[in-house]
Amino acid sequence: MNDTNVTDSGSVGWFTPVGIILIVLGFGVIIKFTRKQNKLRDTGVEVMATIISIEKDLSSMSEYGNNIKSVYISYTIDRKEYRNILDQPTSGKIGDKVKIYADIKNPNDFASAGKSPQIAGLITVIVGIVLIILGITFS
């Protein structure tokens, strides 16, 4: 006997669990980066860092031509120069300035002043919500 009310949800059955994982990861990124940024903004020092090098990954160029892998920065605190990898993507070029917050006691501990990680986390949450809605709708 054929049951015409049975739907094949095998192709979308993974949407809901993946959506939940994305939501958790997205909120995790938002919370972690925001806490660090707020802590360093309140207790650290604001510094203008200079982009000194941009490493590109030619194997992963996006459709928009964005193939930046790592952005290296240099900044000075108490007349000592520090070099690190920027903790968020940027559209800047070599020589551009970026604002960071650094721990005065451990200047290698820093956070960018920008909002890119929070935006990336928010986009991840939104994609997770869409996947859950699709999973519920088509299950």
N, C-alpha and C positions, 0 to 999 in steps of 0.2 A: 504494500500500500504506500503510495507517495503522499508525503505531507508537504503541501505547497507553502506552509507557513514557516518552514525551517529555512533560515538564512545561513549562508556560508560566511562566517565571520573570521575565518582563518587568516584571510589576507589583511585584516585590520585589527586582529586580536592583540597585537603588540602595541597599538597606539596608546592605550590607557596606561599601561605600566611604564612605557618610555616617557609619556607625558608627565607622569608623577616624578620620575627620576629627574627630568629636565627642570621641573619646578623647584625641586629640592636643591639641585645644583645651582640654579639661577639665584635663588634666595641666599644660598651659602656664599656665593661670590659677592653679592650686594652687601651682605652683613659683614663679611670678613674685611673687604676693602674699605668700606665706610668706617668701620671701627678703627682700623689702622690709620686711615687718613685723618679722622677726627682727633685721635690721640696725638699724632705727630703735629697736627696743626696747632693743638692746644699746648703741648709741652715741648715741642721741638722748635726748629728755626726754619723760616721760609727762605729758600735759596733759588736763585735763577741758575739753572744748569744749561750747559751748551751741548747741543748735539755734535758729537765729534766723529761719529762713524755710523753708517747704516749698512747692515748685512742683509743681503737679499737672498731669497730662496727661489731660484728660477724654476724649480720643479712644482711650485704651488701657486703660480700666478692666477689670480682671480680674473673674472671677466672684466673687472674695472682696472686691471693692471696693477693691483696692490699685491706685491710679492715681498713685502718687508717682513723679515724674520726677527731681527733684533736691532734695537736702536741704542747705541752707546752714548752715554752722557758723561760730562766732566763738570764738577762743581767744587767750589772752595769753601771750606769752613775753618775758621781760625788759622788762616794762611796755609792750610794744608789742602792739597788737591786730592779729590776722590774721583774714581771712574767706576761706573756701574752700567748695567743694562736697564733701560727705562722699563718700568713695570706696566706700561700700557702702550697700545699702538698710537702712532702719531702720523700726521701727514706732513710733518716738518722735514726740513732738509738740513744738511750739514751746515753748522754755524747758527742755526735758529736757537732761540732761548725757550726753555720750558720751565715752568714753576714747579718746584717740589717742596715737600716738607721733610726735613731730616732730623733724626734724633741727635741732639748736640753731644751726648755721651758716646754714641755709636753712629757716626755719620754714614756708615754703610747701610744703616736701616733707614729707609726713606719711602715716601709714597708720593706719587704724582698728584698735583693739585687738580687735574682734570677729572672728568666724570666717565671716561670711556669704559672702565670695568663695570661701573654700575649700569651703564646703558647696555653693555653686553649681557649682564645678568638679567636685566629686565626683558631683553629680547628673548633670552632663553626661557624665561618664565612664560612669556606670551606664546612661544612655540609649544611649550608644554601644555598650556591651557587649550590651544587649538587641537593638539593631538588627543587630549582627553575628550573634548567635545566630539571630534570625529569618531573616536573609539566608541563612545556611547551612542552616537547617532547611527552608526553602521553595524552595531553588534546585535 
